[in-house]
């Protein structure tokens, strides 16, 4: 039996994608607010102030461009998410340099949050796939995928629309909808794995 990969609709990944646009809007608002707070500080740089406004305006344009652009061109989403992380990290460095510890730590937290979202979004475009192999099943997730050995699996239900993994311990299960109907050959491969590794259920 050869390893097989099954394309799925991952609920957490879908939620992350749906939250993408509101997070861009939040970032734009925070950067605008930071820019106007910053310019009122003594010795503030007008170049840095205008740089913040330009970045915030660009992110706002991305938000207003709509869902279609983000869905069809994920590179735009990744670029602006990275820009958001860099901008907030810059805020944090400047604040910590000025010994404004509380504000600096808050900005560091925001930078980390957007950096983490950037990582998750990058990962999500290649993560919606279950891999079935002789050692077990690899299930996508955040921040890391989970590998489930066959010995931990109690039962598997797979048909043309869904793929469900029932674990031996407790009532834990992984329930995924499929992106497309499985072919008969694919179902046969999956059933062959189950017959081989889960004999008590088949």
C-alpha positions in Angstrom: 0.0 0.0 0.0 1.3 3.4 -1.0 0.8 6.5 1.3 -2.3 8.5 0.3 -3.2 12.2 1.0 -6.8 13.3 1.4 -7.7 17.0 0.9 -10.0 18.2 3.7 -11.7 21.4 4.9 -10.0 22.2 8.3 -12.4 24.2 10.6 -9.6 26.0 12.3 -7.9 27.0 9.1 -11.2 28.2 7.7 -11.8 30.3 10.8 -8.3 31.8 10.4 -9.0 32.8 6.9 -12.3 34.3 7.7 -10.6 36.4 10.5 -8.0 37.7 8.1 -9.8 40.8 6.9 -10.9 42.0 10.4 -7.3 41.5 11.7 -6.1 43.7 8.8 -8.6 46.4 9.8 -7.5 46.2 13.4 -3.8 46.5 12.5 -4.6 49.6 10.3 -6.5 51.3 13.2 -3.7 50.5 15.7 -1.0 51.8 13.3 -2.9 55.0 12.7 -3.4 55.5 16.4 0.3 54.8 17.1 1.4 57.3 14.4 -0.6 60.1 15.9 0.5 59.3 19.5 4.1 59.1 18.3 4.1 62.4 16.4 3.1 64.2 19.6 6.2 63.0 21.4 9.2 65.3 21.7 11.8 64.6 19.1 9.6 62.5 17.0 10.6 61.9 13.3 8.2 63.1 10.6 9.7 60.5 8.3 8.7 57.7 10.6 5.3 59.3 11.2 4.5 59.4 7.5 5.9 55.9 7.0 3.4 54.6 9.6 0.6 56.4 7.9 1.5 54.9 4.5 1.7 51.4 5.9 -1.7 51.9 7.6 -3.2 53.3 4.5 -1.9 50.4 2.4 -3.4 47.9 4.9 -6.7 49.7 4.8 -6.7 49.6 1.0 -6.1 45.8 1.2 -9.0 45.5 3.6 -11.3 47.5 1.3 -10.2 45.5 -1.7 -12.4 42.7 -0.4 -12.2 39.0 0.2 -11.7 38.0 -3.5 -8.2 39.6 -3.7 -7.1 37.9 -0.5 -8.4 34.6 -1.6 -7.1 34.7 -5.1 -3.7 36.3 -4.3 -2.7 35.0 -0.8 0.8 36.6 -1.4 -0.8 40.0 -0.8 -2.2 38.8 2.5 1.2 37.3 3.6 3.1 40.5 2.6 0.9 42.8 4.6 0.7 40.5 7.6 4.5 40.5 7.6 4.5 44.3 7.3 2.1 44.5 10.2 4.5 42.4 12.4 7.5 44.5 11.4 5.7 47.8 12.1 4.6 46.7 15.6 8.0 45.2 16.4 9.5 48.6 15.4 7.1 50.3 17.8 8.2 47.9 20.5 11.9 48.5 20.0 11.5 52.3 20.0 9.4 52.2 23.2 11.8 49.8 25.0 14.7 52.0 23.9 13.0 54.9 25.6 12.5 52.8 28.7 8.7 52.8 28.3 8.5 49.2 29.5 4.7 48.7 29.7 3.9 50.1 26.3 6.9 48.3 24.8 5.8 45.0 26.2 2.3 45.5 24.8 3.6 46.4 21.4 5.9 43.3 21.5 2.9 41.2 22.3 1.0 42.7 19.3 4.0 42.1 17.1 4.3 38.5 18.3 0.5 38.0 17.7 0.7 39.2 14.1 3.8 37.3 13.5 2.1 34.1 14.7 -0.9 34.8 12.5 1.5 35.3 9.6 3.1 31.9 10.3 -0.4 30.2 10.6 -1.7 31.8 7.4 1.5 30.7 5.5 1.1 27.2 6.8 -2.7 27.1 6.1 -2.3 27.2 2.4 -0.5 23.8 2.4 -2.0 22.3 5.5 -5.5 21.2 4.5 -4.5 17.6 3.8 -4.5 14.4 5.8 -1.6 12.0 5.1 -2.2 8.3 5.6 0.8 6.1 5.8 2.1 2.9 7.3 3.2 4.5 10.6 0.0 6.4 11.2 -2.0 9.4 10.1 -0.7 13.0 10.0 -3.4 15.6 10.8 -2.8 19.3 10.1 -3.1 21.8 12.9 -1.7 24.8 14.7 1.0 25.6 15.7 2.1 22.1 14.6 0.6 19.1 12.9 -0.3 16.1 14.9 0.9 12.6 14.0 -1.4 9.8 15.2 0.1 6.3 15.3 -2.2 3.5 14.3 -2.0 2.1 17.9 -3.9 5.2 19.1 -6.7 4.9 16.6 -9.8 3.0 17.5 -11.8 3.4 14.3 -11.9 5.3 11.0 -15.0 6.3 9.0 -14.4 7.5 5.5 -16.8 7.9 2.7 -17.2 10.3 -0.3 -17.9 13.4 2.0 -16.3 13.0 5.4 -13.2 11.6 7.1 -13.5 10.8 10.9 -10.8 9.5 13.1 -11.9 8.0 16.5 -9.1 7.6 19.1 -8.8 4.8 21.6 -8.6 7.1 24.6 -11.7 9.0 25.7 -14.2 10.4 23.2 -11.7 12.4 21.2 -12.3 12.4 17.5 -11.2 14.3 14.4 -14.0 15.1 12.0 -13.3 16.7 8.6 -15.3 17.4 5.5 -13.6 16.5 2.3 -13.0 19.1 -0.5 -14.0 16.6 -3.1 -15.6 13.2 -3.4 -13.1 10.4 -2.9 -12.6 8.1 -5.8 -13.3 4.4 -5.4 -9.5 3.7 -5.6 -8.8 6.1 -2.8 -11.5 4.6 -0.6 -10.1 1.2 -1.3 -6.6 2.3 -0.3 -8.0 3.8 3.0 -10.0 0.6 3.7 -6.9 -1.5 3.0 -5.0 0.5 5.7 -7.8 0.0 8.1 -8.1 -3.7 7.5 -4.4 -4.1 8.0 -3.9 -1.9 11.1 -7.3 -2.0 12.7 -8.3 -5.7 12.3 -10.6 -5.6 15.3 -13.0 -3.3 13.5 -13.0 -4.9 10.1 
